[in-house]
Amino acid sequence: MERSRKESRDNRESKELTRSDTGHEQSRGAKRAWRMFRPVLVFLISAAICAAILVTAYKKITARLFSPVDINDATPVEITISSGSGASAIAKKLYEAGGVDENGDPVAPGLISSKTLFKIYVDFTGKSSKLKAGTYVLSRNMDIEQIVEVICAGNPPRTTLKLVITEGMTVEEIANKLVSLGVLKDGGEFMELCRTGAQFRESYPFVAQIPEDPRQQRDYALEGYLFPDTYDIYSDESAQSVIGRMLTRFQQIMNEAYMQRAEEINMSLDDVVTLASLIEKEARQEDDFARVSAVFHNRLGKNMRLQSDAPLKYIFHTSGVLNFSAEQMADTSLYNTHVYEGLPLGPIANPGQKAIDAALYPSKEYTEGEYLYFCLKDSETGELVYAKTLEEHNENVAKYRPNW
């Protein structure tokens, strides 16, 4: 019995030794496996981290380099890409979409911020050869990828024509011209858009600065801001797009120097445009613009009524009329400067740069000379004659009225 217990104990010890040897062997195997797998795991983790860093960096770089010129500017900009244009020519057109000065430098932001980045993008993506000729409506809130996709999709060229807006034209005259050219079926939408200007306030900050007109006595909020120029437009262009072109041109003309000058002489932008519209309608000779401006500035400084007949033509929709009745001159329209002191309610036409310049820089000679009156000397040439006193002015009127 004692021998049996000894054999049993020996068997247990033998099994325990076997299990111990097996455990040690498994432990040594696990350590060997870990030593082999550890470098691979470290490599994979390091690669994942590097990849994440690269992806993040790539996204940030591409977002910065290929992002829209102005994410908040949805103003439609139309460009035409001619047949045979390569990536370089297209990049140049997109970059200069805001116009260039006499030195070839952009005067306003284009549709892309860099010609080089555009070419790099189309080359890298293999789309350089897929860019197609055509007419496209783009905007500054589109990134390079979106612009390229539109141009690659293609769009047949649209028929273009020249729209000539002369200095002093009114909103209604511009609308009628667009109808006569066949661009618009009628001028109703064009005039309604100009009446409030609401759809252009976000894209053009100066439109938002136009004084509110709660009683709706101002004929058109955008009167005065549709800059006179020659525009290449499409034969089927929308009224909103045409207005946008003119507002963009006005924005280019009304530069920072002009705005600083307006502030110097204590005039708002709307004051400047309103005064310029009066000057545009009263002056025809080169030298008369600054002189007429001086007379108006002198009268404003003395709190005198401007007594200009130009607003009467706007009120009564007449042109070529030089004599108005006493009843017409007493009309209560807030545009009537025979009744109210100061500037009229708003611009009475769309002035050109010469008139705007004159409004801001009146003739120093005539300002200091305290000229307060002018009248038409010759109705054919538009030449004016000036006076410092009412008596002298009345003499001029009596002398030259027969010529009218």
C-alpha positions as CSV (number, residue, x, y, z in Angstrom):
1,M,0.0,0.0,0.0
2,E,2.8,2.3,0.9
3,R,4.4,1.5,-2.5
4,S,1.1,2.3,-4.3
5,R,1.0,5.7,-2.6
6,K,4.6,6.4,-3.6
7,E,3.9,5.5,-7.2
8,S,0.8,7.8,-7.2
9,R,2.9,10.7,-5.8
10,D,5.6,10.1,-8.4
11,N,3.0,10.2,-11.2
12,R,1.5,13.5,-9.9
13,E,5.0,15.1,-9.7
14,S,5.8,13.8,-13.2
15,K,2.6,15.4,-14.6
16,E,3.3,18.7,-12.8
17,L,6.8,18.8,-14.2
18,T,5.4,18.1,-17.6
19,R,2.8,20.9,-17.3
20,S,5.5,23.2,-16.0
21,D,7.8,22.4,-19.0
22,T,4.9,22.9,-21.4
23,G,4.0,26.3,-19.7
24,H,7.5,27.5,-20.0
25,E,7.7,26.4,-23.6
26,Q,4.5,28.3,-24.4
27,S,5.7,31.4,-22.6
28,R,9.0,31.3,-24.6
29,G,7.0,30.8,-27.8
30,A,4.8,33.8,-27.0
31,K,7.8,36.0,-26.3
32,R,9.4,34.9,-29.6
33,A,6.2,35.7,-31.5
34,W,5.9,39.1,-29.8
35,R,9.5,39.9,-30.6
36,M,8.7,39.1,-34.3
37,F,5.3,40.8,-34.5
38,R,6.3,43.9,-32.5
39,P,8.3,45.7,-35.2
40,V,5.5,45.0,-37.7
41,L,2.9,46.4,-35.3
42,V,5.0,49.5,-34.6
43,F,5.5,50.0,-38.3
44,L,1.8,49.7,-39.0
45,I,0.9,52.2,-36.2
46,S,3.6,54.6,-37.4
47,A,2.4,54.3,-41.0
48,A,-1.2,55.0,-39.9
49,I,-0.2,58.1,-37.9
50,C,1.9,59.4,-40.8
51,A,-1.0,58.7,-43.2
52,A,-3.4,60.6,-41.0
53,I,-1.0,63.5,-40.7
54,L,-0.4,63.6,-44.5
55,V,-4.2,63.4,-45.2
56,T,-4.9,66.2,-42.8
57,A,-2.0,68.3,-44.2
58,Y,-3.2,67.6,-47.7
59,K,-6.8,68.6,-46.9
60,K,-5.6,71.8,-45.3
61,I,-3.2,72.7,-48.1
62,T,-5.7,72.0,-50.8
63,A,-8.5,73.8,-48.9
64,R,-6.2,76.8,-48.7
65,L,-4.7,76.8,-52.2
66,F,-7.7,75.6,-54.2
67,S,-10.5,77.3,-52.1
68,P,-12.9,79.9,-53.5
69,V,-11.7,83.5,-54.0
70,D,-14.6,84.7,-51.9
71,I,-16.9,82.1,-50.3
72,N,-19.5,84.8,-49.7
73,D,-19.6,86.3,-53.2
74,A,-22.2,84.5,-55.4
75,T,-22.2,87.3,-58.1
76,P,-22.5,85.7,-61.5
77,V,-19.5,86.2,-63.7
78,E,-19.7,85.1,-67.3
79,I,-16.7,84.2,-69.3
80,T,-16.2,83.0,-72.9
81,I,-13.5,80.5,-73.6
82,S,-12.5,80.5,-77.3
83,S,-11.9,77.4,-79.3
84,G,-8.3,76.2,-79.1
85,S,-7.7,77.8,-75.7
86,G,-5.1,75.9,-73.6
87,A,-4.9,75.6,-69.8
88,S,-2.7,78.7,-69.6
89,A,-5.1,80.9,-71.6
90,I,-8.0,79.7,-69.6
91,A,-6.2,80.3,-66.3
92,K,-5.4,83.8,-67.5
93,K,-9.0,84.5,-68.4
94,L,-10.2,83.2,-65.0
95,Y,-7.6,85.1,-63.1
96,E,-8.5,88.4,-64.9
97,A,-12.2,88.0,-64.8
98,G,-12.6,91.1,-62.6
99,G,-10.9,93.3,-65.2
100,V,-7.4,94.6,-65.6
101,D,-5.9,98.1,-65.5
102,E,-3.6,99.7,-68.1
103,N,-0.6,97.7,-66.7
104,G,-2.5,94.4,-67.0
105,D,-2.9,94.0,-63.3
106,P,-6.3,92.8,-61.9
107,V,-8.5,95.7,-60.7
108,A,-10.8,93.3,-58.8
109,P,-10.6,89.7,-57.7
110,G,-11.0,87.2,-60.5
111,L,-12.5,83.7,-60.3
112,I,-9.2,82.1,-59.2
113,S,-6.5,83.4,-57.0
114,S,-3.5,81.8,-58.9
115,K,-3.0,80.9,-62.5
116,T,-0.2,78.5,-61.6
117,L,-2.3,76.6,-59.1
118,F,-5.1,76.2,-61.7
119,K,-2.6,74.7,-64.2
120,I,-1.1,72.4,-61.6
121,Y,-4.6,71.2,-60.7
122,V,-5.8,70.4,-64.2
123,D,-2.4,68.8,-65.0
124,F,-2.4,66.7,-61.9
125,T,-6.0,65.5,-62.3
126,G,-5.5,64.9,-66.0
127,K,-8.2,67.3,-67.0
128,S,-6.0,69.8,-69.0
129,S,-7.1,68.2,-72.3
130,K,-10.8,68.0,-71.3
131,L,-11.3,71.8,-70.9
132,K,-13.9,72.9,-73.5
133,A,-14.6,76.1,-75.3
134,G,-17.9,77.8,-74.5
135,T,-19.7,80.5,-72.4
136,Y,-19.9,79.8,-68.7
137,V,-21.6,81.5,-65.7
138,L,-19.3,81.1,-62.7
139,S,-18.8,82.9,-59.4
140,R,-16.1,83.7,-56.9
141,N,-17.6,81.3,-54.3
142,M,-16.7,78.3,-56.5
143,D,-13.5,76.5,-55.8
144,I,-11.1,75.4,-58.6
145,E,-12.5,71.8,-58.7
146,Q,-16.0,73.2,-59.2
147,I,-14.9,75.6,-61.9
148,V,-13.0,72.9,-63.7
149,E,-15.9,70.5,-63.6
150,V,-18.2,73.2,-65.2
151,I,-15.6,73.9,-68.0
152,C,-15.0,70.2,-68.7
153,A,-18.8,69.7,-69.0
154,G,-18.8,72.2,-71.9
155,N,-21.3,74.8,-73.0
156,P,-21.8,76.1,-76.6
157,P,-20.9,79.8,-77.1
158,R,-23.8,82.2,-76.8
159,T,-24.5,85.1,-79.1
160,T,-23.1,88.3,-77.8
161,L,-23.9,92.0,-78.6
162,K,-22.7,95.4,-77.4
163,L,-24.8,97.4,-75.0
164,V,-23.8,101.0,-74.9
165,I,-25.1,102.9,-71.9
166,T,-24.4,106.6,-72.3
167,E,-23.8,109.1,-69.4
168,G,-27.0,110.4,-68.0
169,M,-29.3,107.6,-69.0
170,T,-32.0,106.6,-66.5
171,V,-33.2,103.2,-65.3
172,E,-36.2,103.4,-67.6
173,E,-34.1,104.4,-70.6
174,I,-31.7,101.5,-70.0
175,A,-34.7,99.1,-69.7
176,N,-36.2,100.4,-73.0
177,K,-32.8,99.9,-74.7
178,L,-32.6,96.3,-73.6
179,V,-36.0,95.7,-75.0
180,S,-35.2,97.4,-78.3
181,L,-32.1,95.2,-78.6
182,G,-34.3,92.1,-78.1
183,V,-32.4,91.1,-74.9
184,L,-35.6,91.5,-72.8
185,K,-39.2,91.0,-73.9
186,D,-40.2,94.0,-71.7
187,G,-38.6,96.2,-69.1
188,G,-40.8,95.3,-66.2
189,E,-38.5,92.9,-64.4
190,F,-35.5,95.1,-65.0
191,M,-37.2,98.1,-63.5
192,E,-38.7,96.2,-60.6
193,L,-35.2,94.9,-59.7
194,C,-33.9,98.4,-59.8
195,R,-36.8,99.7,-57.8
196,T,-35.8,98.0,-54.5
197,G,-32.3,96.7,-55.2
198,A,-33.0,94.0,-52.6
199,Q,-31.5,91.2,-54.6
200,F,-28.1,92.9,-54.8
201,R,-27.5,94.0,-51.2
202,E,-25.5,91.0,-50.2
203,S,-23.3,91.0,-53.2
204,Y,-22.7,94.8,-53.3
205,P,-22.1,96.5,-49.9
206,F,-22.7,99.9,-51.4
207,V,-26.2,98.9,-52.4
208,A,-26.9,98.1,-48.8
209,Q,-25.8,101.6,-47.9
210,I,-28.5,103.3,-50.1
211,P,-30.9,105.1,-47.7
212,E,-34.0,103.2,-46.9
213,D,-37.2,104.5,-48.4
214,P,-40.1,103.3,-46.2
215,R,-42.6,105.5,-48.0
216,Q,-41.4,104.3,-51.4
217,Q,-41.1,107.8,-52.8
218,R,-37.8,107.1,-54.5
219,D,-38.4,105.9,-58.0
220,Y,-35.5,103.4,-58.2
221,A,-33.1,102.5,-55.5
222,L,-30.4,101.7,-58.1
223,E,-30.9,104.9,-60.1
224,G,-27.4,106.4,-60.3
225,Y,-25.5,103.2,-59.7
226,L,-25.8,101.5,-63.1
227,F,-22.5,102.8,-64.4
228,P,-22.5,104.1,-68.0
229,D,-20.2,102.0,-70.2
230,T,-20.0,99.7,-73.2
231,Y,-20.9,96.1,-72.2
232,D,-20.5,92.9,-74.1
233,I,-23.7,91.0,-73.1
234,Y,-25.4,87.9,-74.3
235,S,-28.5,88.2,-76.4
236,D,-30.5,86.1,-73.9
237,E,-29.0,87.5,-70.8
238,S,-31.2,88.0,-67.8
239,A,-32.2,91.4,-66.4
240,Q,-30.5,90.5,-63.1
241,S,-27.2,89.6,-64.8
242,V,-27.2,92.9,-66.8
243,I,-27.7,94.9,-63.6
244,G,-25.0,92.9,-61.9
245,R,-22.5,93.9,-64.7
246,M,-23.3,97.6,-64.2
247,L,-23.1,97.4,-60.4
248,T,-19.7,95.6,-60.7
249,R,-18.4,98.4,-63.0
250,F,-19.6,101.0,-60.6
251,Q,-17.8,99.3,-57.8
252,Q,-14.6,99.3,-59.8
253,I,-14.9,103.0,-60.5
254,M,-15.9,104.1,-57.0
255,N,-12.5,103.3,-55.6
256,E,-11.0,103.9,-52.2
257,A,-9.6,107.3,-53.1
258,Y,-13.1,108.5,-54.1
259,M,-14.6,107.2,-50.9
260,Q,-11.9,108.9,-48.8
261,R,-12.6,112.1,-50.6
262,A,-16.3,111.8,-50.0
263,E,-15.6,111.4,-46.3
264,E,-13.3,114.5,-46.4
265,I,-16.1,116.7,-47.7
266,N,-18.7,115.1,-45.4
267,M,-20.7,113.5,-48.1
268,S,-22.2,110.0,-48.2
269,L,-21.9,107.8,-51.3
270,D,-25.5,108.4,-52.1
271,D,-25.0,112.2,-51.8
272,V,-22.1,112.0,-54.2
273,V,-24.0,110.0,-56.8
274,T,-27.1,112.2,-56.4
275,L,-25.0,115.4,-56.9
276,A,-23.1,113.8,-59.8
277,S,-26.4,113.0,-61.5
278,L,-27.5,116.6,-61.4
279,I,-24.1,117.7,-62.8
280,E,-24.4,115.1,-65.5
281,K,-27.7,116.6,-66.6
282,E,-26.7,120.2,-66.3
283,A,-23.2,120.2,-67.9
284,R,-22.3,119.3,-71.4
285,Q,-19.0,121.2,-72.0
286,E,-15.8,119.7,-70.6
287,D,-15.0,122.7,-68.3
288,D,-18.6,123.1,-67.0
289,F,-18.7,119.9,-65.0
290,A,-16.4,121.2,-62.2
291,R,-18.0,124.7,-62.4
292,V,-21.5,123.5,-62.1
293,S,-20.4,121.4,-59.2
294,A,-18.9,124.5,-57.5
295,V,-22.2,126.4,-57.9
296,F,-24.1,123.5,-56.3
297,H,-21.6,123.1,-53.5
298,N,-21.7,126.9,-52.8
299,R,-25.5,126.8,-52.6
300,L,-25.5,123.7,-50.4
301,G,-23.0,125.5,-48.1
302,K,-25.4,128.5,-47.8
303,N,-28.5,126.3,-47.3
304,M,-30.0,127.7,-50.5
305,R,-32.3,125.7,-52.7
306,L,-30.4,124.3,-55.7
307,Q,-33.3,125.3,-58.1
308,S,-32.1,123.0,-60.8
309,D,-34.6,122.2,-63.6
310,A,-33.0,118.8,-64.2
311,P,-35.1,117.0,-61.5
312,L,-38.2,118.4,-63.1
313,K,-37.4,116.5,-66.3
314,Y,-37.1,113.4,-64.2
315,I,-40.3,114.0,-62.3
316,F,-42.4,114.6,-65.4
317,H,-40.5,112.2,-67.7
318,T,-39.7,114.9,-70.3
319,S,-36.5,115.6,-72.3
320,G,-35.6,118.6,-74.3
321,V,-37.9,120.9,-72.3
322,L,-36.2,124.0,-71.1
323,N,-39.2,126.0,-69.7
324,F,-41.5,124.7,-67.0
325,S,-44.7,126.1,-65.7
326,A,-45.1,127.6,-62.3
327,E,-47.3,124.7,-61.4
328,Q,-44.7,122.2,-62.4
329,M,-42.0,124.1,-60.5
330,A,-44.1,123.9,-57.4
331,D,-44.6,120.2,-57.6
332,T,-44.3,118.5,-54.1
333,S,-42.1,115.6,-55.3
334,L,-39.1,115.2,-53.0
335,Y,-37.0,115.4,-56.1
336,N,-38.0,119.0,-56.7
337,T,-35.1,121.3,-55.8
338,H,-37.2,124.4,-56.5
339,V,-39.3,123.5,-53.4
340,Y,-36.9,121.7,-51.1
341,E,-33.5,122.7,-49.8
342,G,-30.5,120.4,-50.3
343,L,-30.1,117.5,-52.7
344,P,-33.1,115.8,-54.3
345,L,-34.4,112.5,-52.8
346,G,-32.0,110.5,-54.9
347,P,-30.1,110.4,-58.2
348,I,-32.0,111.5,-61.3
349,A,-29.8,109.6,-63.8
350,N,-26.8,107.4,-64.0
351,P,-23.7,109.7,-64.0
352,G,-20.4,108.9,-65.6
353,Q,-17.0,109.2,-64.1
354,K,-16.5,112.8,-65.2
355,A,-19.6,113.9,-63.3
356,I,-18.6,111.8,-60.2
357,D,-15.1,113.3,-60.3
358,A,-16.7,116.8,-60.5
359,A,-19.0,116.2,-57.6
360,L,-16.0,115.3,-55.4
361,Y,-13.7,117.9,-56.8
362,P,-15.5,121.1,-57.7
363,S,-13.7,124.0,-59.4
364,K,-11.7,125.8,-56.8
365,E,-11.8,129.0,-58.7
366,Y,-15.6,129.0,-58.8
367,T,-16.0,127.8,-55.3
368,E,-13.8,130.5,-53.9
369,G,-15.3,133.0,-56.3
370,E,-18.7,132.2,-54.7
371,Y,-20.6,131.7,-57.9
372,L,-24.2,130.8,-57.1
373,Y,-25.9,130.8,-60.5
374,F,-25.6,129.5,-64.0
375,C,-27.9,129.4,-67.0
376,L,-27.8,128.0,-70.5
377,K,-26.0,130.3,-73.0
378,D,-26.4,128.2,-76.1
379,S,-28.9,125.3,-76.4
380,E,-27.0,123.7,-79.2
381,T,-23.5,123.6,-77.7
382,G,-24.7,123.4,-74.1
383,E,-22.4,126.2,-73.1
384,L,-23.2,127.8,-69.7
385,V,-22.8,131.3,-68.3
386,Y,-22.2,131.9,-64.6
387,A,-23.1,134.6,-62.1
388,K,-22.4,135.5,-58.5
389,T,-25.5,137.6,-57.8
390,L,-29.2,137.1,-58.6
391,E,-29.3,140.4,-60.5
392,E,-26.5,139.3,-62.7
393,H,-28.1,135.9,-63.2
394,N,-31.5,137.5,-64.2
395,E,-29.7,139.6,-66.8
396,N,-28.1,136.5,-68.2
397,V,-31.4,134.7,-68.4
398,A,-33.1,137.7,-70.2
399,K,-30.1,137.9,-72.6
400,Y,-29.9,134.2,-73.5
401,R,-33.5,132.9,-73.1
402,P,-34.2,133.6,-76.8
403,N,-31.5,131.1,-77.7
404,W,-33.3,128.4,-75.8
